[in-house]
Amino acid sequence: MLFVPSLSKLWAVAANKRPFFTRSTTSLWIRFLRFHLLSNKRLDEEMEQIDLTLPQFYVLATIGYAGGLPFSGIGEKMMVTVSNLTGIVDRLEEKGLVYRQRDSKDRRVVRVALTEKGVKLYKSSIPSVEKSVFEIFSSLDKPQQKELASLLRRLIHTS
């Protein structure tokens, strides 16, 4: 039972009788959220094997793919603030995977790049991460995966 206050009285509402969501878009969002949480859980298990968190791997992969980037560039690609990024980069630096370097032309700009150890971890972890991601999407055939990618791209560009 769920109790809902109304005009200083408590009304008992059966939990299975209360309305869920009335809009299909809300249900779609819930499904998307559940998929996100389930896939992240699976990838978290993969990250444990290489002693990284998903955000740490994301930073490592972003830098590994693009090369050394300023904090603002990493934040823009990851859609996070520089303040959120600082702690992640601190931990990657403690592990010897990245280093910070002041830009030679603008000392206010701090670039982050992979160390040799970071490059090795990035390159060696990609195949296992790709295998896990492949398995996550394996219930969809190639045309469905392309359609989903197209739909997500459209949602991202209209948000």
VMD Tcl script that draws the C-alpha trace (Angstrom):
set ca {
  {0.00 0.00 0.00}
  {1.09 3.54 -0.73}
  {-0.21 6.40 1.39}
  {-0.94 9.70 -0.30}
  {-1.61 12.81 1.82}
  {-4.68 14.72 0.70}
  {-6.29 17.55 2.64}
  {-4.77 16.34 5.91}
  {-6.24 12.85 5.42}
  {-4.32 9.78 4.37}
  {-5.84 7.71 1.60}
  {-4.71 4.17 1.00}
  {-3.89 3.54 -2.64}
  {-3.11 0.04 -3.83}
  {0.34 0.13 -5.43}
  {-0.81 -1.96 -8.39}
  {-3.78 0.37 -9.04}
  {-1.90 3.64 -9.21}
  {-1.27 4.96 -12.72}
  {2.14 4.23 -14.17}
  {3.00 6.59 -17.01}
  {0.41 7.88 -19.40}
  {2.76 8.90 -22.21}
  {4.57 6.40 -24.39}
  {7.55 8.77 -24.50}
  {7.99 8.42 -20.74}
  {7.91 4.63 -21.03}
  {10.43 4.88 -23.86}
  {12.71 6.97 -21.67}
  {12.40 4.40 -18.84}
  {13.38 1.62 -21.27}
  {16.31 3.68 -22.50}
  {17.39 4.33 -18.91}
  {17.15 0.63 -18.03}
  {19.21 -0.30 -21.09}
  {21.78 2.34 -20.15}
  {22.05 1.01 -16.59}
  {22.26 -2.64 -17.69}
  {24.87 -1.97 -20.36}
  {26.92 0.18 -17.97}
  {26.81 -2.60 -15.39}
  {28.21 -5.02 -17.95}
  {30.93 -2.59 -19.01}
  {31.74 -1.82 -15.35}
  {32.64 -5.50 -14.97}
  {34.93 -5.19 -17.98}
  {36.55 -2.06 -16.51}
  {37.22 -3.78 -13.18}
  {39.59 -6.12 -15.02}
  {41.74 -3.16 -16.09}
  {41.31 -1.22 -12.84}
  {39.38 1.70 -14.36}
  {35.95 3.17 -13.92}
  {33.78 3.82 -16.99}
  {34.37 7.60 -16.81}
  {38.13 6.99 -16.54}
  {38.03 4.70 -19.56}
  {35.97 7.23 -21.47}
  {38.60 9.92 -20.83}
  {41.40 7.50 -21.73}
  {39.61 6.50 -24.96}
  {38.78 10.11 -25.85}
  {42.41 11.16 -25.48}
  {43.67 7.96 -27.12}
  {41.49 8.53 -30.16}
  {41.98 12.29 -30.53}
  {45.49 12.66 -29.15}
  {46.36 15.17 -26.43}
  {43.47 17.53 -25.78}
  {42.85 20.56 -23.60}
  {40.54 19.99 -20.64}
  {37.82 21.96 -22.40}
  {38.09 19.70 -25.47}
  {37.75 16.55 -23.41}
  {34.82 18.03 -21.48}
  {33.11 19.03 -24.72}
  {33.49 15.55 -26.24}
  {32.29 13.87 -23.04}
  {29.63 16.51 -22.31}
  {30.89 17.12 -18.77}
  {32.19 20.19 -17.00}
  {35.89 20.74 -16.51}
  {35.35 20.57 -12.73}
  {33.92 17.03 -13.07}
  {36.78 16.08 -15.33}
  {39.51 17.25 -12.97}
  {39.01 14.42 -10.47}
  {38.93 11.78 -13.21}
  {42.15 13.12 -14.74}
  {43.73 13.30 -11.25}
  {43.07 9.59 -10.73}
  {44.35 8.68 -14.21}
  {47.47 10.73 -13.52}
  {47.98 8.91 -10.19}
  {47.85 5.62 -12.11}
  {50.51 6.91 -14.51}
  {48.18 6.79 -17.52}
  {48.00 10.50 -18.42}
  {49.98 13.67 -17.88}
  {49.12 17.35 -17.93}
  {51.04 19.87 -19.97}
  {50.63 23.63 -20.26}
  {50.06 24.82 -23.80}
  {53.19 26.56 -25.12}
  {51.16 29.35 -26.77}
  {48.58 29.93 -24.02}
  {49.67 29.03 -20.49}
  {46.03 29.11 -19.31}
  {45.32 26.02 -21.42}
  {46.19 22.66 -19.89}
  {46.42 19.74 -22.29}
  {46.03 16.13 -21.19}
  {47.87 13.36 -23.04}
  {48.44 9.65 -22.59}
  {51.68 8.38 -21.15}
  {53.33 5.35 -22.73}
  {51.59 3.20 -20.12}
  {48.28 4.89 -20.97}
  {48.75 4.22 -24.69}
  {49.45 0.54 -24.00}
  {46.36 0.21 -21.78}
  {44.18 2.05 -24.29}
  {45.31 -0.13 -27.20}
  {45.14 -3.39 -25.26}
  {41.68 -2.70 -23.78}
  {39.89 -1.74 -27.01}
  {39.35 -5.33 -28.27}
  {37.73 -6.55 -25.04}
  {35.56 -3.43 -24.74}
  {34.47 -3.78 -28.36}
  {33.64 -7.45 -27.74}
  {31.45 -6.51 -24.75}
  {29.70 -3.76 -26.68}
  {29.17 -6.14 -29.60}
  {27.51 -8.63 -27.22}
  {25.32 -5.90 -25.71}
  {23.90 -5.09 -29.15}
  {23.97 -8.65 -30.53}
  {20.20 -9.11 -30.25}
  {19.84 -6.53 -33.04}
  {20.89 -7.36 -36.59}
  {23.09 -4.93 -38.57}
  {20.21 -2.99 -40.20}
  {18.53 -2.56 -36.79}
  {21.81 -1.35 -35.26}
  {22.21 1.19 -38.08}
  {18.62 2.34 -37.63}
  {19.10 2.73 -33.87}
  {22.32 4.67 -34.45}
  {20.51 6.96 -36.89}
  {17.62 7.54 -34.48}
  {19.98 8.29 -31.59}
  {21.98 10.70 -33.77}
  {18.75 12.51 -34.60}
  {17.77 12.74 -30.93}
  {21.21 14.03 -29.99}
  {21.17 16.73 -32.67}
  {17.68 17.95 -31.75}
  {18.32 18.10 -28.01}
}
mol new
graphics top color blue
foreach p $ca { graphics top sphere $p radius 0.5 }
foreach p [lrange $ca 0 end-1] q [lrange $ca 1 end] { graphics top cylinder $p $q radius 0.2 }
display resetview
